Amino acid sequence: MEGQVVIETQGKQVGQVNGLTVIDIPGHPISYGEPARISCVVHFGDGDVSDVERKVELGGNIHAKGMMIMQAFVSSELDLDAPLPYSASIVFEQSYCEVDGDSASLAELCSLVSALSGYPIDQQIAVTGAVDQFGRVQAVGGLNEKVEGFYNVCKHQGLTGKQGVILPKTNVQHLALNKELVESIKNEEFHIWSVTHVDEVIPLLMGQPFKSDTEDSVIGKIAERIENFEKHEMPESFVTRIKNWFV
């Protein structure tokens, strides 16, 4: 059954990030963590960010709240005078059960800004954490299971020495990892990055600052793409015909 669930722990991909989940088995006291491939695609639209899990009733209320908070932060950072000329769709790939909680909102944010900017995400790194409307990274649960789950997948696919997990700094005190993983971290075969803000996360994943007045940045690239789109905007009649195809 190897390869049935697609998880990449090497290379780079636009709009795709490794989130982390905890699986509980009914009637069994032990839970375990595993990575979840979160993807985002963008297309011509009116700025709507579609939460696929919510639309098909696989996403809970807390997950929906986290998505809306994440979208509000991105919108405020872009500081646009008009609606975003793109729409986006975010989904947990190969997920067939209910998703709830806000611990994936940081990962979802990263997939969104990657898809909007075109900057790829390093698949060697997994992300967990919630975000608020100011971009601060907040604590989540199940840290040990999540970190150990991603480590096990990386070990199975081959450790590169650059793999690891980004997690909230406020969660560091909760880490109680197994001896094998602790040794791997000591030997710099696997890494833990603790963060407090989105500004620290994006450079680790994409090699670019989130925003900057003096150099290329993710927010700057998104603004540039929007400006280029507006300069070459399609005639209204053609846009109307495209919309009519989906009515």
N, C-alpha and C positions, 0 to 999 in steps of 0.2 A: 504493500500500500504506500510505499515511499513515493513522495512527489505528488500525492493527491491534493494536499493543501499547499498552495503556492506561498512560500515565505522566502524572501531574498535577504541574505545577511552579508552580501558583498555587492559592489557596484553602486551606481547612482540611477535614480529615476525621478522624472518630473511628476509632481502631484501624488506621489506614493510614499507612505511612511509606515514604519513598524510601530503600532500601538501595542499596549500590553493589557491583557485581561486575566481575570481569575475565574476558574471553572469550579463550581461547587457540584458535588455529586449527591443527589437526594438520598438520604438515609445513611450517608457515609461521612464521618467526621473530618476527613482529609480533603483539602482543596488544593488545586495546583494552578500554576500560571502558564500562559502560552501567549506568543505574539499574535497580533491580529493585523492583517494588511488593510490599512485604511487608504482609500484612493479618492482623488478629486479630479474631475474634468471640468473645463470651462467652455462655454460656447456663447454665441451672440444672444443677448437677452437684455433684461431690464434690471439686473442687479440682484435678483433673487438667488439665495443659496438654499438648494433643496436638500433636506435631511431625508435620505431614502429610507432609513430605518423607521423614522417616524411615520412616513407616508404609508408604509406597508404594515404599520402597527406592530413593529418589532422593537421600537424605541420607547423607553419609559419617559415619564414627565421630567425627571431630573436630567436625563440625557438631553432632552429637548431644551431645557433651560440653559444647560451648558453651551449648546450650539448657538442659541440666541445671544448669549453673553459674548461668545467668541466673535460672532459676526459684528456685534456692536463695536467691539474693540478695533477690529480691522477697518470698519467704516470710518471710525473717528480718526485713525491714523492716516488714512488716505485723504481725509479732509476735502472731499470733492464738492464742487459747486452744482453738480448734476448727478443723477443716478449712475451707478456703474454700468457701462454698456455691455457687460458680460453677465451671464448667469452661471451658476456652478452647481454641481451635484456631488455630494459626499456620501460614501458608503463604506461599511465594513464588508470587505470581500469575503465570500465563502462563509458567511455567518447566517445561521438558520435558526437561531433562538433569540430571545429577547435581550436587548442591550439596554442597560440603565446605568445611572451614575454619571458624574461629570468628569471622571478621571481621564477620559480620552479627549477632552476639549482642547488641550494643548497640542496633541498630535493632529487633531482635525484642523486647527489653525495653521499648523505648519504645512499640511497638504494643500490647504486653500491658497496660501500665499505663494507656494511653489508653483501651483498650476497657473495662478494669475501672472506671476513674474517670468515663468519659464526657467527659473533656476532649479537644478535637480537636487534631490535630497540624498544624503549618504545612507545607504541601506544597512550599513554596519552598526547603526545606532538606533536603538528603540527609545520611545518617549512615553512618559506617563506624567500626569499632572493636570490640575484644573487651572483655569485662568479667570481673572476678574475683568471688569470693563476697563481697567487701567493697565492691563498686561502683566499684572503680578501673578506669579505661579504659586498655586496653593496646594496644600497637603491632600493626599489621597490614601486609600486603604490598600491592603494586600501587597505591600512593597516587596517583601521577601519572596513570595510566590512569583511575582511578576519578574523580578530580576533573575531568579534562578531558572524560570521558564525560558527566558530569552537566552541565557547562558547555555542551557542544555541544547537549544536549537543551533546556536553558533558552534558549539563544540562538535555537534553531529555533522554540520556542514563544513567545518574546518575553521579553527581560530586564526585570525589574521594579525592579532596584536593591536588592532585599532577598533575592535568592537566594544560596545558597552551600552549603558543605559543613562538617559537624562531623567532626573527626578527632582522633585521639589526639595529645596534645602531644609525646609521645616520637617521633612520626613527622614533625614539622615539618622536622627536619634532612634528611629524605629527599626533600623536595619539589624538583622541577626542572621546573617547568611551562613550557609554550610561551609565546612572547613575547606573543601575542594575549591569552591568559588573564592573564598578569602585568599587562598594561596595564589590563585590565578590573578587576582587583582594585585597582590603584592609583587608578583612577577611581571606585571604590566602586560599580561596576556588578555585581560579584560578590564574595563574601566567603568567608573561611576562618576558622573558629572552632576553636581548639585547646583541648582539655579534658583534665582529669585524673581526673574523677569524674562519676558519674551526676548528682550534685547540680547540676553546671554545665550539663548537657545538657537536662534537662527544662524549665527556664525558657526556654531558647532556642526549643524546639519548641512548648511549650504555653502559655507566658506565665504559668505558675504554678510556685512552688517545689516541689521533689520532696517535702520534708517540712518542717514548721514547727510550733512550739508557739504562735505568736502570730498567724498568718494562715492563710487557706485554702491548702491544699496538695493535691497529687495523692494522697499516701498518706492524708491526712485525708479526702478525698472517697471513696476506696475504703472506708475504715473506716466512714464514714457510710452508704454504700450497703449494706454488710454488716449494719450495725445495723438499718437500716430493713427489710431483707429478713427478718431474724430476728424482728422485731416482727410482721410480717405473713406469717409462714411458713404455707405451705399445709398443710391437714390431712394427716396421714400416709397415710390411705387414698387420697387423691387423688394424692399423690406416688407411691405404689406403683403406681397405675393408669398414670400417665405412664411410669414405668420399664418396665412390662410391655409397652407399645407397641413398645419397641425390643428386646425379648427374642426 
